[in-house]
Amino acid sequence: MFEQIYQRSKVIERHRQAPLRLEREQYLRHMLEEGYSHDAMITAAAYMLHTIRVLGLDELRMVYEEEIQRGAEFWAEYRGPFRDPGHCHYGSPRSFIKYAHAWLRFHGKLALSPDPPLHEQTQAFSNALKFTYGLAAATVRGYSDRAQAFLTWLAAQGGDLETVSLADIDKFIAAKRTEGWRPRGIANQCKALRSFFRFAEIRGWCAPNLAPAIRIPRIPRDEPHPKGPTWAQVRQLLKLTEGSEPEHIRARALLLLFAVYGLRSSEVIQLRLEDFDWQSEIFTVRRAKHGGTQQYPIQYEVGEAILKYLQFARPRVGDRHVFLGERRPWGALLHGTVWRTVSRRFRRLGIELDHLGPHALRHTCATRLLQKGSSPKEIADFLGHHGTKSVGIYAECDIAALRKVAAFRLAGLR
């Protein structure tokens, strides 16, 4: 196998003599069948050797992510003979992790670090939010994570739910303020704890009346505090996606879907190829909250961006999701990838907001619709809300402007 990717006899012999030759050749053959480039195979072959040397792999065994991370840090600082020009210059810890993961995963030897186990009470709380109350997955995850954080802290203090008091809760919140949490983050934590302690009281896990005693700090509404970028800043974000690189092409399509339609991250992730009717110029969205579907006209700039992604940047694979991840095995985008796509560009422009993810662009969409004269009902319908209560949250403008009713239309980008 090494003869197919190398020409120099010394290099071929070095790869032959190194440990785990069969396992390395099997992975390179897999790469060849999958259509990887010649350069990618050379890089993978080099990093497999580095992985063996750094991790001391005389035989293929289960390797945990933490060990790979430590190995990558060591490799980044390494200046020994295997960095000589006659060998390999590759020194990126990120690439070390990437290729080590891919090779070990191929052989079923990558031991993923398990998520910290949920407390039994947190798991029951999470199940109730999901199956009894039918809340969206993102809401369940947020509330459960905040409950878990409190219970972990409580256990570290030597306490438990049976004896927990309001003073303990106040101490936890004070600790978060000391850590630099912003008022909105504190408010969200308090809301989650209220919900959790209502559930805990019903189950008989804690003393009664703790939930209503938890005070949620007020977020001042009289101070100007933008929740989303301005439309001018959106145009600046889009300028950062100019170029022919696949990541830029995909980022432009994602940013436009968030800003023009106000879609949630999970709604964009779940878009499928069959959701776009290009002949009728409409597409269908599966709503993350309350379920159901909603159709939208394909706005020109958005349609052009998505078509460009499909034609020039999307991998040619069988997965039906519109937007695919960054590397094999191909599949739907992860929430973290979507969040980084937006947040990195916010930071590059120096845009300061409480939240730098896709939801900030949902605020921009709502504000833009308001400025164009759309009514609260129209805005609520467009964003997929069942009522108009949330419109005031997304678009904090004066009430007089909010009450104006005018012809509803999409905001143009030109």
Buried (B, 14 or more C-beta within 10 A) or exposed (E): BBEEBBEEEEBBEBBEEBBBEEBBBBBBEBBBEEEBEEEBBBBBBBBBBBBBBBBEBEEBEEBEBEBBBEBBBEBEEBEEEBBEEEBBEBBBBEBBBBBBBBBBBBEEBBBEEEEEEBBEBBBBBBEBBBEEEEBBEBBBBBBBBBBBBBBEBBEEEEBEBEEBEBEBBEBBBEEBEEEEBEEBBBBBBBBBBBBBBBBBBEEEBBBEEBBEEBEEEEEEEEEEEBBBBEBEBBEBBBEBBEEEEBEBBBBBBBBBBBBBBBBBBBBBBBBBEEBBEEEEEEBBBBBBBEEEEBEBBBBEBBBBBBBBBBEEBBEEEEBEBBBBBEEBEBEBBEBEBBBBBBBEBBEEBEBEBBBBBBBBBBBBBBBBBBBBBBBBBBBBBBBBBEEBEBBBEBBBEEEEEBEEEEEBEBBEBE
